[in-house]
């Protein structure tokens, strides 16, 4: 998936998770790590970890305890 699809898919997946839950995101888009970091900063979710190996990003996002409007 090309940008911004990884962020949109992540946003949709987070909507179904309770506060404090974690979501693992896998992406090959080279901009996904930056995009997800900005998304988390804007929505209050926490980017717990992001590692890229062999072109595959593996990121873990924790759902905000109090989601802001538009966060999910």
C-alpha positions as CSV (number, residue, x, y, z in Angstrom):
1,X,0.0,0.0,0.0
2,X,1.2,3.4,-0.8
3,X,0.9,6.5,1.3
4,X,-1.5,7.4,2.9
5,X,-3.1,4.0,2.9
6,X,-1.1,2.5,5.8
7,X,-2.3,5.4,8.0
8,X,-5.9,5.1,6.9
9,X,-5.9,1.3,7.6
10,X,-4.3,1.9,11.0
11,X,-6.8,4.5,11.9
12,X,-9.7,2.2,11.0
13,X,-8.1,-0.7,13.0
14,X,-7.6,1.5,16.1
15,X,-11.3,2.5,16.1
16,X,-12.2,-1.1,17.1
17,X,-9.7,-1.3,19.9
18,X,-10.2,-0.3,23.6
19,X,-8.0,2.3,25.3
20,X,-4.6,0.9,26.2
21,X,-4.7,-1.9,23.6
22,X,-1.8,-2.2,21.2
23,X,-1.9,-2.7,17.4
24,X,1.0,-4.1,15.4
25,X,1.4,-2.5,12.0
26,X,3.4,-3.9,9.2
27,X,4.2,-1.8,6.2
28,X,6.7,-1.6,3.3
29,X,6.0,2.1,2.4
30,X,9.3,3.9,3.1
31,X,7.3,6.9,4.5
32,X,5.1,4.8,6.8
33,X,7.2,5.3,9.9
34,X,7.1,9.1,9.7
35,X,3.4,9.1,8.7
36,X,2.5,6.9,11.6
37,X,4.6,9.0,14.1
38,X,2.8,12.2,12.9
39,X,-0.6,10.4,13.1
40,X,0.1,9.3,16.6
41,X,1.2,12.8,17.7
42,X,-1.9,14.3,16.2
43,X,-4.4,11.8,17.7
44,X,-2.8,11.1,21.1
45,X,-2.0,7.5,20.4
46,X,1.5,6.3,21.4
47,X,4.0,5.0,18.9
48,X,5.6,2.4,21.3
49,X,8.1,1.0,18.8
50,X,9.0,1.2,15.2
51,X,11.7,-1.0,13.6
52,X,12.5,-1.4,9.9
53,X,14.4,-4.5,8.7
54,X,14.9,-5.5,5.1
55,X,12.4,-2.9,4.0
56,X,9.6,-4.0,6.3
57,X,8.4,-1.6,9.0
58,X,7.1,-3.3,12.2
59,X,5.4,-0.7,14.4
60,X,3.4,-1.0,17.6
61,X,0.8,1.6,18.5
62,X,-0.9,1.9,21.9
63,X,-4.5,3.3,21.8
64,X,-4.9,6.5,23.7
65,X,-6.6,6.2,27.1
66,X,-8.8,9.1,26.1
67,X,-9.1,9.3,22.3
68,X,-9.4,12.8,21.0
69,X,-12.1,13.7,18.5
70,X,-11.0,12.4,15.1
71,X,-8.5,10.0,16.6
72,X,-10.3,7.0,15.5
